[in-house]
Amino acid sequence: MQSVKAIVLMDEIYLDNHATTRTDPRVVDGILPWMLDEFANSGSTTHAPGRRVAAKLEECRANIAQLLGAEPEGVVFTSGATESVNLAIFGVALHPRQKRRKIVSVVTEHWASIDSLKKLERLGFEVIRLGVEIHGPESIGMLPIDEVELAIDGDTALVNVMLGNNEIGTLQPFSALAALCRQHGAVLHTDATQAVGKVSVNIAELGADLLSFSSHKFYGPKGIGGLVIHPDSMSIPILPQILGGGQQQNLRSGTLNSVGIVGTELALTLAVEGMVEENARISRLREMLWSELKKRIEGLQLNGPLWNPPIQGMSLENSHPNPASSSAHFVADPHPAPLPARLPGNLNVCFPKVDGQSLMLRAPQLAVSSGSACTSSEPHPSHVLLAIGKSEDEARGSLRFGIGRFNTESEILRAADVLGDAYEELSRFVA
């Protein structure tokens, strides 16, 4: 069994870090004591083991809140971003005190939002889905603020806009959007699943009222995420979606996932602490993959916005930080730099005249995707690529690469060679 595992690890190249990330070994080491030794239920405060776990979780809640610009009581732990998105959308729209009946969103949202909004439509809500920019090399996929201004009014209960797109990496500018929502008294929720831990995210700076995230996107454990509430938005009525026990101020009942919460706090701390250096290295790896693929494949197209050039002089060596040097109480910059146009590790490419699924079959050692992991079994072309003006054939001929913390230069070069050979072989059958 060990030899098979070694062969698989040596042969495969994982470039699907938008779908999920490898749990950082430092996070695994950090959560083991809370699995093996301090395993008590945090709700069992009648005994010392339960009180110790409860104290640790409140410490983690406070640190996560600080890193994301919130207050501790504004962090609600969930099973992940899908649950958080559901809690935000249904919690705001279906609260008994909610009298407004309009929702404004974007056509390029994740399916957690899309399907939730479809249900609200069936319940009688009006859902307006706005288009995105399809022109301009640095603004493809962005939401035109003038369209939001026309769509939002005094009957708008909720504006739902993803911060970082999971397919083409577009990062939305939020300041003008937040100002419009405040002007009309509409709640602003952002699905920040792909952005948290990858770029500087501070809910107070963004101006969003509600923010969803998931730990496994930034090298933390699966099955844990959260809904973050802006410090000034704590009075927003939110109808709980899971009942029984009244935990977390009755916003999300259920025994707290102590192992997941400890892992999330450590993973987020490590991500924020190493963000500048890591993003520079990952951006250069993306530039390398894009350049190498263009050398090998004529007519290759970039899907989504251009990115800023990577920082010069940053080493591409895969030097992982020393676990002993990590700080459990890293303080986030209260004035983060403006968001770039695109997530640092995102590359989405259209391969001319071939099908992306067929290309993946000819390169089985590469872990990449043709779109969102949540819809990988769907035969339909990506709704995100269609929304930015790609044809169905172009959408089906596209692949998404998610470059992450544990990728190396040698992997990127090998991936380009494998894809180049696979494309050459496949294109021979295309007229």
N, C-alpha and C positions, 0 to 999 in steps of 0.2 A: 504493500500500500504506500509506503514511504517513497519508493522509487517512482511509482506512477505520479504521485504528487509532485516530485521534483521535476519530472519531465514536463508536466503541464505548466508549472511555474516558469520554467526556462523557455518554453516555446511560445507562450501566449504574451501578447502585448495589450494591456488594458488601456483603452482610450475612450471610455464611456463614463467619465467622471461627472456628467450631468445626471445620469441615471442614479448612480450612487458612488460613494467613495470608499476606499479601504479604511477601516478604522485604524487610526494612528496607533502604533504600538505603545506610545506613551499614554494614550487614553486607556488602552486595555490594561496596562499596568496600574493606572490610577483607579479603575473601577473594580479590580479584583478584590480588594479588601471589603468592598461594600456588597460583594456577592458571597464571600466566604466567611467573613467575620462579623461585620456590622450589617446583618441582613434583616433586622427587625422592621416591622411595619411602622412607618413614621406617625401613623395615627394612634399607635399604642403608647400614649404618653403617660400611662400609669406606671411604667417601669423604665429603668435606666436605659436599656438598649434602644427602646423606642424613642426616648427623648434625645439620645445621641444622634440617631438618624434624622429626626425632625430638625435638630439644630444644624446638621450638615446641609440639609436640603434648603433651609432658609438662607444659609450662607451662599449656596449655589445660586439661589433665586436672586439674591442681592447683587452678586457679581455679574450674572447674565443681564440683569436690568441695567447696571452701570455701563456695561459694554455696548448695549443697544440704546442708551439714552432714555431709559424708562425708570420708573420707581418699582421697588420689589413687588408691591401689590398689583402692579400692572403687567406681571408676567404670569400667564395661565398655561400650565403644562398640559400637553395633549399627546396623542399617539403619533403625531406627525403633521405635516403641513396640510394634507387633505382634510383631516379633522378640523384643523385650525381654520381653514378656508370655509368649511361648512359652518363652523361656529360663528364666524364673522358674518357671513352672508345671511344665513337663516336666523341667527341670533339678533341681528339688527332689523331685518325685514319683517320677521314674524312676531316680534315682541308685541304684546297686547296694547302698549301705548303708541305703537307706530301707526300713524295715520297716512303717511305718504305712500304712494303706490308706484313709484318709478325707480328703476335701477339703470345706471349708465355704466357700461363696461366696454371692452375692446375685443375685436374679433380674434386676436392672437393669444388670448388667455389659455392657461392650462385647463385640462379637462375637469379638474376639481371645481373650477369656477364655472366652466361652460355648462356642465351637467346640473350644477346647483341652480344656475339662473334659468335653465330650461324648466326645472321644477317650479320655480317661482312664477314663470309664465303660465304654467298650467293652473296655478292657484290664483290667477287673475292680475298679476303684476305686469306692468309695461316694462320691457327690457330693451334698451337701446344699445346696440353694439356698433361702436365706432370703428371706422377703418384706420389704417396707419399709412405713414409715408412710404411711397414706393420709389421715389426719386431722391437724388442727393446722396452721395457716397457715404456721408457720415450720419445720415438721419433715417436711413431705411428701417422701417419697423417702429418708428417713433409715433406717438399719438399727437396729431395736430391740436394744439391748445384751442384754436378758434372753433374747432368742431365740438370740443367739450363745452365751450361757452354757449354755443347754440343749443346743445342738448340738455344742459342742466338748468333746473328752475326750482321754484318753491315746492314742487311736488316730488322732488328727487330725494329718496330716502338714503341711497347708497351709491357711491362711485367706487368701482372695483377695477383696479389697474395693476397689472404685474410690474414689479420693479425691474427684474432682469429676465429676459425671455429665455425659456429652456431649450429652444431650438436654434435661434439665430443670435442669441446673446445680447440683443438690444437692451440698453439701460435707459429707462424713461426719466426725463427731467421732471422733478416733482414740485418745485417751488410754486410755479404758476398754477398748477393743478390744485395744490393744497389751498392756495388763496381763493380760487373759485369756489371750492367746496365750503370753505368758511363763510364766504359771502352769502351763499344760499342755504347755509345750515345743513348741508348734506354730509353724511359720514363718509370718510375716505378710507378704504381698505386696500392694502397692497399685499399681494402674494410675493414675498421677498425670498422665496425658497432658494432660488439660484444665486441670490446676491449676498445673503448673510454669510459671513466668513470668507467671502471671495473679494468683496470690495467694502469700502467703509460705509456702514449702515448705522444711522443714528435716527431713531424715530422722531426725536425732537427737532432735528435738523431737516428731515424730510417733510415734516408737517402732516404725515398720515395719522389718522386716528387709531387705526388698527393695522397690525403687521403680522403676517404668518411666516413661520420658518420651520425647518426640519433638520435635525442634527446630522443625519447620515449624508447630507450634501457637503458638510465641511469636516469630514473625517471623524465624526462621532458615531455612536451606535444607532442602529435602526430602531424604529418603534417609539421614538420620542421627538417631540417638537413643541411648538408653543404659539400662542397668540399673545402679542405684545400690545398693550394699550398705552397711548400717549399720556403723559402726566396730566395734561389739561383735558383729557377726554374720559376720565374715570367715571363720570356720571352718565355716559352713554348707556341707555337701556339695552342689555343683551340677554336674550332668552337662552338659557342653557339647553344644550341638546342631549346631554347625558345626565340622568338623575339618579340619586341614590347615595346618600352619605353626606352631601353638602360640602365636600372638600373644595378648596380654592374659592372661597367666598361664594359657594354654590354655583359658580360658573362652569365647573367641570368636575362632576363627582367621580369617585373611584380612587382606589389605593394608589398613591403616588409611586411612580416608577423610579425608585431611588437610584438604582444602578444607571438608568438612562439619564437622569438629571445630573448626577455626578459626572458622567461621561460627556454630556453636553456642555457643562460649564468648563471642563478642562479643554475640550476640543475647540470651543469658541475662544477661550483665552489664548490658546496656541495659535489659532488662525489670525486673530487680531494682532498679536505680538509679532508674528513673522510676516505680516501681509505685504509690506513694501518690497522686501527682498524676494519673497515667493512669487509675487505677481510679476516682477521684472523677469525672473527666470522663466516662469511659465509663458509669458508673452513672447520671449525670445524662442522658446520651443515651438510655439504656434507659428511664428514667422518662419522658422526653419521648415516646418512641415508644409506650409503653404508654398514656400519657394521651391522645395524639392519636388512637390507634386506638379507644380507648373512646368518645371524642367522636363518632366517625363510625359505629361499629358497635354496635348494641344487643345485649346478651346475650353479649358477648365474655368468655371465661373464661381465667384464668391457669392454666397447667399448671406444677405444682411449687411450691416454697416462696416465701413473701414474702421481700423483701430489706430490708436496713436502708436508711433514707433517705439519699440522697447528701449529701455534705458541702456545706453552703451556701457560696455565694460563690465557688465554683470556676468558672473561665471555661470556656465550652463551645467557645471558638475552637479550631480545629485547629492549635495551635502545636506543630510538631514540634521536638524538642530539637535543639540545635546539635551536629552530629557532632564538632566540635572540642572540645566540653566533656565528652565521654564519658570515663569512666575505665575502663581495661582491668583494673584490680585493685580493683574495688569490693568492700568487705567487707560481707557480709550481717549483719543484726541477729541476734545469737546468741539473742535472746529475742523471737521474732516475735509479733505480736499474734494473738489467737485468730482462727480462720478465720470468715468470715461464713457465713450459711446457704446462700448461692447465689453462683455465679460472677458476677463483676461485669458481664460483657457478655452474659449469657444471658437470653433472653426466649423463652418457648414459649407459644403462644397457640392457643386453640381458637375457630375461627370457626363460629358456629352455623349449622346446616342446609346447609352447603356442603362440598365436598370440597377438601382442601388442594391436591392436585395440580391440580385444575381452576382453583383460584384463582391458582396460580403461572403457569399457561398464559395467564391473562388479564393477567398483570403480568410480561411477559418481560424487562423492563429491571431487575427486581429479582433478585439472586442470594440466595435463601434456600433452605431445605430443609424436607422433611417428616419428617426424622429423621436418623439416622446416615448419613454419606456412604458408609460401607462397605456399606450395605444399601439405597441409594437406588433400586435396580432391583427390590427385593422388593415384591410386591403386598400383603404382609401388613401390618396396622397395627402401629405401634410397640409392641414388647414392654415398653418403659419406661412408656409412657402407660397401657397395660393394667394394669401392675403397681401403678400409683397409683390405680386404680379408675375409669379412664376407659372408656367403652363403645367398641366398635369404630368406631361412627360418629363419636364425639368424637375418637378417635385419628386417624381418617382426615381429619377436619376441622381438624387442627392444623398449625401451621407453627413452625419453629424459627428464631430470629434470633440471629446471633452478631455483636455489635457490637464493633468493634476499634479499634486505634490510629489508623487512617487514615480513619475515618468522621467526618463533620462534621455540624453542626446542620442545615445546609441539606439534606443527604442524608436525614436522619431525617425532616424535615418533608415532603420530597418523597415518600419511601417511604410515609408514612402516607396522603398524598393518593392515590397510585397504588393502594394496597391498598384504601382506602375506595371509590374509583371502581370497581375491579374487583369488590369484594364486592357493591356495589349492582347492578352489571350482572348478576352471576351469580345473585344472590338473586331476581331477577325470574322466573327459571325454576323456582324452588322453591315448591312448594305450601305 
